[in-house]
Amino acid sequence: MTAPNGRQAGASGGDTVSAVVRQWQAVHPGLDTGPMEIIGRVNRCAALLQQAEDAPLRRAGLSRPEFDLLGALRRTGHELTPGDLARETFSSGAAVTKRLKQLTERGLVERRGDTRDRRVAHLRLTDAGREIVDGILPEQLAYETAVLSVLDPLRQGELAELLGELLGRLEGRPGALRA
């Protein structure tokens, strides 16, 4: 069967998704599995990358969402409110509040009340929080560099551009991502 891109769907590749595609084609020979070949591989790559990248976080006693909060505070370089952090990390306000409580108790984040509005909290990293982020990030980037080294720089650029185009479309279209 030929996929919309003109390639023989599922015909090549020894990865997990190729095996799944071959199984679906055996059960439903007329089914266009082209989308599965892309989305399935993106999902599988994301899961494997996250699993490996979470190892340094686990060693530091952090979850991925906690590190995302610390990273947002570090990369913006200024105090943020819990609402700001929710937007920066695509998290719910309740989830951010829970994580901030844990990070504050661990001494990684400091909370300062607003002088004009007592309901507002301003958050910033402590020195310990900054050290954790600055210690983990280079390790993660080195891992990512090693993973991507199988692609030459031109192909890496093409992949980044294509994924950026897809992500931009998904982020810009309400309802494009199913709940």
Secondary structure as a PSIPRED ss2 file (coil, helix, strand):
# PSIPRED VFORMAT (PSIPRED V4.0)

   1 M C   1.000  0.000  0.000
   2 T E   0.000  0.000  1.000
   3 A C   1.000  0.000  0.000
   4 P C   1.000  0.000  0.000
   5 N C   1.000  0.000  0.000
   6 G C   1.000  0.000  0.000
   7 R C   1.000  0.000  0.000
   8 Q E   0.000  0.000  1.000
   9 A C   1.000  0.000  0.000
  10 G C   1.000  0.000  0.000
  11 A C   1.000  0.000  0.000
  12 S C   1.000  0.000  0.000
  13 G C   1.000  0.000  0.000
  14 G C   1.000  0.000  0.000
  15 D C   1.000  0.000  0.000
  16 T H   0.000  1.000  0.000
  17 V H   0.000  1.000  0.000
  18 S H   0.000  1.000  0.000
  19 A H   0.000  1.000  0.000
  20 V H   0.000  1.000  0.000
  21 V H   0.000  1.000  0.000
  22 R H   0.000  1.000  0.000
  23 Q H   0.000  1.000  0.000
  24 W H   0.000  1.000  0.000
  25 Q H   0.000  1.000  0.000
  26 A H   0.000  1.000  0.000
  27 V H   0.000  1.000  0.000
  28 H C   1.000  0.000  0.000
  29 P C   1.000  0.000  0.000
  30 G C   1.000  0.000  0.000
  31 L C   1.000  0.000  0.000
  32 D C   1.000  0.000  0.000
  33 T C   1.000  0.000  0.000
  34 G H   0.000  1.000  0.000
  35 P H   0.000  1.000  0.000
  36 M H   0.000  1.000  0.000
  37 E H   0.000  1.000  0.000
  38 I H   0.000  1.000  0.000
  39 I H   0.000  1.000  0.000
  40 G H   0.000  1.000  0.000
  41 R H   0.000  1.000  0.000
  42 V H   0.000  1.000  0.000
  43 N H   0.000  1.000  0.000
  44 R H   0.000  1.000  0.000
  45 C H   0.000  1.000  0.000
  46 A H   0.000  1.000  0.000
  47 A H   0.000  1.000  0.000
  48 L H   0.000  1.000  0.000
  49 L H   0.000  1.000  0.000
  50 Q H   0.000  1.000  0.000
  51 Q H   0.000  1.000  0.000
  52 A H   0.000  1.000  0.000
  53 E H   0.000  1.000  0.000
  54 D H   0.000  1.000  0.000
  55 A H   0.000  1.000  0.000
  56 P H   0.000  1.000  0.000
  57 L H   0.000  1.000  0.000
  58 R H   0.000  1.000  0.000
  59 R H   0.000  1.000  0.000
  60 A C   1.000  0.000  0.000
  61 G C   1.000  0.000  0.000
  62 L C   1.000  0.000  0.000
  63 S C   1.000  0.000  0.000
  64 R H   0.000  1.000  0.000
  65 P H   0.000  1.000  0.000
  66 E H   0.000  1.000  0.000
  67 F H   0.000  1.000  0.000
  68 D H   0.000  1.000  0.000
  69 L H   0.000  1.000  0.000
  70 L H   0.000  1.000  0.000
  71 G H   0.000  1.000  0.000
  72 A H   0.000  1.000  0.000
  73 L H   0.000  1.000  0.000
  74 R H   0.000  1.000  0.000
  75 R H   0.000  1.000  0.000
  76 T H   0.000  1.000  0.000
  77 G C   1.000  0.000  0.000
  78 H C   1.000  0.000  0.000
  79 E C   1.000  0.000  0.000
  80 L E   0.000  0.000  1.000
  81 T C   1.000  0.000  0.000
  82 P H   0.000  1.000  0.000
  83 G H   0.000  1.000  0.000
  84 D H   0.000  1.000  0.000
  85 L H   0.000  1.000  0.000
  86 A H   0.000  1.000  0.000
  87 R H   0.000  1.000  0.000
  88 E H   0.000  1.000  0.000
  89 T H   0.000  1.000  0.000
  90 F C   1.000  0.000  0.000
  91 S C   1.000  0.000  0.000
  92 S C   1.000  0.000  0.000
  93 G H   0.000  1.000  0.000
  94 A H   0.000  1.000  0.000
  95 A H   0.000  1.000  0.000
  96 V H   0.000  1.000  0.000
  97 T H   0.000  1.000  0.000
  98 K H   0.000  1.000  0.000
  99 R H   0.000  1.000  0.000
 100 L H   0.000  1.000  0.000
 101 K H   0.000  1.000  0.000
 102 Q H   0.000  1.000  0.000
 103 L H   0.000  1.000  0.000
 104 T H   0.000  1.000  0.000
 105 E H   0.000  1.000  0.000
 106 R C   1.000  0.000  0.000
 107 G C   1.000  0.000  0.000
 108 L C   1.000  0.000  0.000
 109 V E   0.000  0.000  1.000
 110 E E   0.000  0.000  1.000
 111 R E   0.000  0.000  1.000
 112 R E   0.000  0.000  1.000
 113 G E   0.000  0.000  1.000
 114 D C   1.000  0.000  0.000
 115 T C   1.000  0.000  0.000
 116 R C   1.000  0.000  0.000
 117 D C   1.000  0.000  0.000
 118 R C   1.000  0.000  0.000
 119 R C   1.000  0.000  0.000
 120 V C   1.000  0.000  0.000
 121 A E   0.000  0.000  1.000
 122 H E   0.000  0.000  1.000
 123 L E   0.000  0.000  1.000
 124 R E   0.000  0.000  1.000
 125 L E   0.000  0.000  1.000
 126 T C   1.000  0.000  0.000
 127 D H   0.000  1.000  0.000
 128 A H   0.000  1.000  0.000
 129 G H   0.000  1.000  0.000
 130 R H   0.000  1.000  0.000
 131 E H   0.000  1.000  0.000
 132 I H   0.000  1.000  0.000
 133 V H   0.000  1.000  0.000
 134 D H   0.000  1.000  0.000
 135 G H   0.000  1.000  0.000
 136 I H   0.000  1.000  0.000
 137 L H   0.000  1.000  0.000
 138 P H   0.000  1.000  0.000
 139 E H   0.000  1.000  0.000
 140 Q H   0.000  1.000  0.000
 141 L H   0.000  1.000  0.000
 142 A H   0.000  1.000  0.000
 143 Y H   0.000  1.000  0.000
 144 E H   0.000  1.000  0.000
 145 T H   0.000  1.000  0.000
 146 A H   0.000  1.000  0.000
 147 V H   0.000  1.000  0.000
 148 L H   0.000  1.000  0.000
 149 S C   1.000  0.000  0.000
 150 V C   1.000  0.000  0.000
 151 L C   1.000  0.000  0.000
 152 D C   1.000  0.000  0.000
 153 P H   0.000  1.000  0.000
 154 L H   0.000  1.000  0.000
 155 R H   0.000  1.000  0.000
 156 Q H   0.000  1.000  0.000
 157 G H   0.000  1.000  0.000
 158 E H   0.000  1.000  0.000
 159 L H   0.000  1.000  0.000
 160 A H   0.000  1.000  0.000
 161 E H   0.000  1.000  0.000
 162 L H   0.000  1.000  0.000
 163 L H   0.000  1.000  0.000
 164 G H   0.000  1.000  0.000
 165 E H   0.000  1.000  0.000
 166 L H   0.000  1.000  0.000
 167 L H   0.000  1.000  0.000
 168 G H   0.000  1.000  0.000
 169 R H   0.000  1.000  0.000
 170 L H   0.000  1.000  0.000
 171 E H   0.000  1.000  0.000
 172 G H   0.000  1.000  0.000
 173 R C   1.000  0.000  0.000
 174 P C   1.000  0.000  0.000
 175 G C   1.000  0.000  0.000
 176 A C   1.000  0.000  0.000
 177 L C   1.000  0.000  0.000
 178 R C   1.000  0.000  0.000
 179 A C   1.000  0.000  0.000
